[in-house]
Amino acid sequence: MGQLVASAKNIKQEELKARYSKLFAEALTYISTPKKNTDVLLHMMGFLKQMLTKEEKMDILSVIEDYRKEILPLVVPVTLIYHQVKKYKIKYLLDQVYLNPHPKELMLRNHV
């Protein structure tokens, strides 16, 4: 969808709307699973690997593994990673909706 939006000025509005609607509908069919979320979390860890101490890496990886085993909710590893991303000001990750998808007051990820 990002590429489509980036090239929006080169596409007729009706075509853009149709293509975007189709991609959006496809995105809504995506089912989140602990395995898929674990992959995302590990990918984010790749951005932090040069900055974290060995102990910090082990702590976060342990929490990710506990999430994968469904011992902990998703909010736990996401919060740990978000803290480090914020600390080291990793703009690419700070801009990701994945780390802040909705107002925290809704607590929507507490049971995922």
C-alpha positions as CSV (number, residue, x, y, z in Angstrom):
1,M,0.0,0.0,0.0
2,G,2.9,2.3,0.7
3,Q,4.2,2.1,-2.8
4,L,0.7,2.8,-4.2
5,V,0.3,5.9,-2.0
6,A,3.8,7.1,-2.9
7,S,2.9,7.0,-6.5
8,A,-0.6,8.5,-6.1
9,K,0.1,11.6,-8.0
10,N,0.8,9.5,-11.1
11,I,-2.5,7.5,-10.9
12,K,-6.0,8.7,-11.8
13,Q,-8.1,9.1,-8.6
14,E,-10.7,6.5,-9.4
15,E,-8.0,3.9,-10.2
16,L,-6.1,4.8,-7.1
17,K,-9.3,4.5,-5.0
18,A,-10.1,1.0,-6.5
19,R,-6.5,-0.3,-6.1
20,Y,-6.2,1.1,-2.5
21,S,-9.6,-0.4,-1.5
22,K,-8.6,-3.8,-2.9
23,L,-5.3,-3.8,-1.0
24,F,-6.9,-2.5,2.2
25,A,-9.5,-5.3,2.0
26,E,-6.7,-7.9,1.5
27,A,-4.9,-6.4,4.5
28,L,-7.9,-6.9,6.7
29,T,-7.9,-10.6,6.0
30,Y,-4.4,-10.9,7.5
31,I,-4.7,-13.0,10.7
32,S,-2.2,-12.2,13.4
33,T,-0.7,-15.2,15.2
34,P,2.0,-15.6,17.9
35,K,4.3,-17.0,15.2
36,K,3.9,-14.0,12.9
37,N,4.2,-11.5,15.8
38,T,7.3,-13.3,17.0
39,D,8.8,-12.8,13.5
40,V,8.0,-9.1,13.6
41,L,9.5,-8.7,17.1
42,L,12.7,-10.6,16.1
43,H,13.0,-8.4,13.0
44,M,12.7,-5.3,15.2
45,M,15.4,-6.7,17.5
46,G,17.7,-6.7,14.5
47,F,17.6,-2.9,14.6
48,L,18.7,-3.0,18.2
49,K,21.4,-5.7,18.2
50,Q,24.4,-3.3,18.0
51,M,23.1,-1.1,20.8
52,L,21.9,-3.5,23.5
53,T,24.1,-5.3,26.0
54,K,24.2,-9.1,25.9
55,E,22.1,-9.2,29.0
56,E,19.5,-6.8,27.5
57,K,19.3,-8.9,24.4
58,M,18.8,-12.1,26.4
59,D,16.1,-10.5,28.5
60,I,14.1,-9.3,25.5
61,L,14.6,-12.6,23.6
62,S,13.4,-14.5,26.7
63,V,10.3,-12.4,26.9
64,I,9.7,-12.8,23.1
65,E,10.0,-16.6,23.6
66,D,7.6,-16.6,26.5
67,Y,5.1,-14.7,24.2
68,R,5.6,-17.2,21.4
69,K,4.8,-20.0,23.9
70,E,1.7,-17.9,24.9
71,I,2.9,-17.5,28.5
72,L,2.9,-13.7,28.2
73,P,0.6,-11.3,26.3
74,L,2.0,-9.4,23.2
75,V,2.0,-6.1,25.1
76,V,5.0,-7.3,27.2
77,P,7.6,-7.8,24.4
78,V,6.2,-4.9,22.4
79,T,6.6,-2.6,25.5
80,L,10.2,-3.8,26.1
81,I,11.2,-3.2,22.5
82,Y,9.4,0.1,22.3
83,H,11.3,1.3,25.4
84,Q,14.7,0.5,23.7
85,V,13.6,1.9,20.4
86,K,12.6,5.2,22.1
87,K,15.8,5.2,24.2
88,Y,18.0,4.9,21.1
89,K,15.7,7.1,18.9
90,I,15.4,4.6,16.1
91,K,13.1,6.7,13.9
92,Y,12.2,3.9,11.4
93,L,10.7,1.8,14.3
94,L,9.3,4.8,16.1
95,D,7.2,5.5,13.0
96,Q,5.8,2.0,12.9
97,V,2.1,1.6,13.9
98,Y,2.9,-1.8,15.2
99,L,4.5,-0.4,18.3
100,N,1.6,2.0,19.0
101,P,-1.5,0.8,17.1
102,H,-4.1,2.3,19.3
103,P,-4.6,4.3,22.5
104,K,-3.1,2.3,25.4
105,E,-6.2,3.0,27.5
106,L,-8.1,0.5,25.3
107,M,-5.7,-2.3,26.4
108,L,-6.4,-4.2,23.2
109,R,-3.2,-6.1,23.1
110,N,-3.3,-7.3,26.7
111,H,-4.8,-10.7,25.8
112,V,-3.3,-11.4,22.4
